[in-house]
Each structure stands twice: as structure tokens, then as C-alpha cells.
């Protein structure tokens, strides 16, 4: 259930922090010489002068390339960066975007797809089926996402039509192809000196006019967009002339940036920070159920004691106080998980909530540690450096220490995370979220031993689990019974342990004059598609 609440303002901040958050080039922020003068620079004054919607998020892209791994796949800015063949709405309905239509005549093994005519990018390149076929084939060749391993072939059948053949008719696979195929010109990509690393040419109504990796991404509306906005899915229909995304990974600084007017809106702000804004009429806080949830994945590599030791994995699961994470980490805005994946994934069963799922029991955890034969070695937890994830890792570390396990943290930045996350030899436990719309999508990313050269997403080769997964992947096999078998296997063997599902918290300043809020598929505001008094369309 989503709620709208008002939040109280945080404490007055020091000059140093204010200046650190004054991000040049995208509007927002004050360069005043005192903290008092910074406070006097109101957002409304700023908006009158620059007309830029400044949005803060934990990270912005490290590169603009369209050939990407799954890391940061559901970041809220991607739909404005590059267009896709289709997109899911807030109620999980698949809507055509650049694709005009699609159909299958063999129960999901092969699809005929037609794209819209007249699609052009910001340099005037015409997009045809050849560009889509090139992108899909190159994605398959690069194998950065497990989904591309499910593509048998793709071939052009006309100027604006092509045929996609799947390795198997896995539920949700074709839908993922539609949402993970980014529409760009082969000609423009090959002409790029750095393969769109720092400068992107796309068909999006927005053109990126300023970009600094992991820092700032400014986008402005094109005046030559290829179609009428009214024909676009509502969640990606532009209603703001200029949007600037700011990477602010530290939670308290993200809150300060909202307070000082450096940014107008914070997406997925850490709950403990966002809670400070309660009851202040100058701000609005919106809550949305988390679409992913935070899970601890155990290494399947032979080098890790976690790989074959189910009692040790169960000990870790019993040692973690999920309700304590909700209270201490999420300020009460969240729920304990009852599966390794979010209950919002299509296929999750409501009945799982009432099942026993590793209820916090430190004494049982200690007993399992003893029974596991744990030799006292130091175990490594891999996790990201963002404020929420690093605090989560620290709390998990303390819980495990209390159960008699020695644990060290390896907190890495997004680039390093992308480089090592699939290598189970680099960690014993990995704290992360998993995207996707269907459970089958999340399962493919994590547990398919054929997904990567090293095995599954943790270097595990569990073919018993794979057999259960594959049973669910056909339209006929996508049944409650088969889905439940996977759930039970993951739970009983502690392949992964779902810890906490925070509610996503979004804060915005009321002086931007939100008029109509548009939601995207994960249930929170789509900043560029909503309308505001302060940012009228020209």
C-alpha cells in the first residue's frame, strides 16, 4: 500500500556540506559563503532562474553505453536515456513503445515483431529493423546479461519487421527481450569514438547534454522527436523540458541536498534519512512497496565454505534479525521477506507469508555453526558502497559475529561490483537486490548454472535446482505447484536468504508545485513524466 506523508526538515547543515553538495552545471545548489545564506536561497528562487528539475539518486551511470550488465538495471533514469521496444506499466502490463506489435504462432518459441516507421535519433538516423537485429545479435555476442543466452536467433524479415527465435519458450523471456533491447542506430554507435561511453545518440525525446560518470547527467528535450508524445506510454511521456540527475550515494547528503534546494527531489532516499522530513508541510514523502528486496546470496564456488555446507548457510539465515533490520535500518518502513525474492515479482505466492522462514534465533544459529564444522576462518561479505547497502552489511556482520562467525566486509563501488559480482571466488556472501518482473527472470539471473561461464550468478552448479527452474519456464509449466517447488528448494537449502524489503521513499519539495504524478513500473514517481508548476512545457 502506498502512502503520502509529509516529512520534517533535517537539522541545519554546515557550510562545508552545503558547498560539497552544490553541483554546478545542472542548476541547483547555492555557492553562498555562509550556511545562513545557503538556507535563504530557496528552491522557488532557483527554479525561477533555471527551470531545471534536479533529481538526486544514489548513483548515475558510469558510462552511457547501451550494452550493459544487469547492475543498476532498474534505475529510474534509464527510460529517459534510451527507448526500448516495450515497457511495463505500474500495473505490470506490457506496453508497446518503439515496437508496434508482436505475435507468436508456436506457443512462445518464435515471435514476429514490427516496429514503428519514422523512428529517428538525435542525429537524424532512421531506425529500421536492421538496427534492432544488430543490437540483439551484438548483445548475444557480448553476453553481459543472462537473458541473451536465451536467444537462439534474430533475423530481419522486412524494413520494419524481424523474427526472434528463443532457445526455449521460458515465461517472461520474450518480454525481457522487449524491455532490454535499447533502440539505437548501428551507424551512430560505430561512428562513436568510445562506443557511447560519454556521449549517447539515441531515439529518446531527451538528449543528454552534460555527463560526468557517477556524478551528473543532464538531459534536455529534443525539438525533433520522432513521434507525438500522446502516442507514448504514460510512464515515459515527457512533461519536463530539462532534467538533471545527481549521484549522491551518501544518505545524509541526499537529505541535505533536498533541504538546501540543491535538488528538488530524492528518489529512493534511505528511510532513516527520509524519516526526518515527517510532518513538515514544505516537503512530501511518498512510500512505495519495494520492487526487489535485499537478499544475501551464498557463494557456490569450490573455494568458499558456503558452497556445499547447507548448515552453515542456514546458520547465517537464522542469525539475521529481519525485523531488526526493518526497525533499525528502515526506520520501520519495510517488511521482513519470506522468500529470496520480492513478493512483487509475478509468480510470488501470498501463502508463503504464513510459512516458517528462518525466524531469528541466535541460539539455533550457534548450534548450526557448531554442527557445520565451521573452522573459524574469516568469511567475506561483498556489498556496494551506497549508504543503505553498506549499513545493511554492517548490521549483518554484527549479527553473524554474535552467532560465532568471523566476518569481514568488502564494500565496492558500482564499477568494481560489476566486475566481480558473478565470481563466487571473490566472496562468501553477496548482499544485493535482483530485478526483473517475473520470478523466472530473477531466477535466471541468479540460479541458472548455464547462465555464465562460471555457472550461476554465484559460480554455483546446482543442476537439481536447475531442473526445477526449467520446469517452470514453459507456459504449461508455469504453475503454482512448480513455482512452489523452486521456492521450497531455495528456502530449505538456504541457497539465498531474503532479508528485508524496504519501502521505497521519495521526497520532493512542495514549492516545485507537483500537479500530476505519473508512476513508473516499480510504483514510484516518474520525475520526467509528471507535471509541475515550476517546470512548464514550452
C-alpha positions, 0 to 999 in steps of 0.5 A: 500500500502506498502512502503520502506523508509529509516529512520534517526538515533535517537539522541545519547543515554546515557550510562545508556540506552545503558547498560539497553538495552544490553541483554546478552545471545542472542548476541547483545548489547555492555557492553562498559563503555562509550556511545562513545564506545557503538556507535563504536561497530557496528552491522557488528562487532557483527554479525561477532562474533555471527551470531545471528539475534536479533529481538526486539518486544514489548513483548515475551511470558510469558510462552511457553505453547501451550494452550493459550488465544487469547492475543498476538495471532498474534505475529510474533514469534509464527510460529517459536515456534510451527507448526500448521496444516495450515497457511495463506499466505500474500495473505490470502490463506490457506496453508497446513503445518503439515496437508496434506489435508482436505475435507468436504462432508456436506457443512462445518459441518464435515471435514476429515483431514490427516496429514503428516507421519514422523512428529517428535519433538525435542525429537524424538516423532512421531506425529500421529493423536492421538496427534492432537485429544488430543490437540483439545479435551484438548483445548475444555476442557480448553476453553481459546479461543472462537473458541473451543466452536465451536467444537462439536467433534474430533475423530481419524479415522486412524494413520494419519487421524481424523474427526472434527465435528463443532457445526455449519458450521460458515465461517472461523471456520474450518480454525481457527481450522487449524491455532490454533491447535499447533502440539505437542506430548501428551507424551512430554507435560505430561512428562513436569514438568510445562506443557511447561511453560519454556521449549517447545518440539515441531515439529518446525525446531527451538528449543528454547534454552534460555527463560526468560518470557517477556524478551528473547527467543532464538531459534536455528535450529534443525539438525533433522527436520522432513521434507525438508524445500522446502516442507514448506510454504514460510512464515515459511521456515527457512533461519536463523540458530539462532534467538533471540527475545527481549521484549522491550515494551518501544518505545524509547528503541526499537529505541535505541536498533536498533541504538546501534546494540543491535538488528538488527531489530524492528518489529512493532516499534511505528511510532513516534519512527520509524519516526526518522530513515527517510532518513538515508541510514544505516537503512530501514523502511518498512510500512505495512497496519495494520492487526487489528486496535485499537478499544475501546470496551464498557463494557456490564456488569450490573455494568458499565454505558456503558452497556445499555446507547447507548448515552453515548457510542456514546458520547465517539465515537464522542469525539475521534479525529481519525485523531488526533490520526493518526497525533499525535500518528502515526506520520501520518502513519495510517488511521482513521477506519470506522468500529470496525474492520480492513478493512483487515479482509475478509468480510470488505466492501470498501463502508463503507469508504464513510459512516458517522462514528462518525466524531469528534465533541466535541460539539455533544459529550457534548450534548450526555453526557448531554442527557445520564444522565451521573452522573459524576462518574469516568469511567475506561479505561483498556489498556496494558502497551506497549508504543503505547497502553498506549499513545493511552489511554492517548490521549483518556482520554484527549479527553473524559475529554474535552467532560465532562467525568471523566476518569481514566486509568488502564494500565496492563501488558500482564499477568494481561490483560489476566486475566481480559480482558473478565470481563466487571466488571473490566472496562468501556472501553477496548482499544485493537486490535482483530485478526483473518482473517475473520470478523466472527472470530473477531466477535466471539471473541468479540460479541458472548454472548455464547462465555464465561461464562460471555457472550461476550468478554465484559460480554455483552448479546446482543442476537439481535446482536447475531442473526445477527452474526449467520446469517452470519456464514453459507456459504449461509449466508455469504453475503454482505447484512448480513455482512452489517447488523452486521456492521450497528448494531455495528456502530449505537449502538456504541457497539465498536468504531474503532479508528485508524489503524496504519501502521505497521513499521519495521526497520532493519539495512542495514549492516545485508545485507537483500537479500530476504524478505519473508512476513508473513500473516499480510504483514510484514517481516518474520525475520526467513524466509528471507535471509541475508548476515550476517546470512548464512545457514550452 
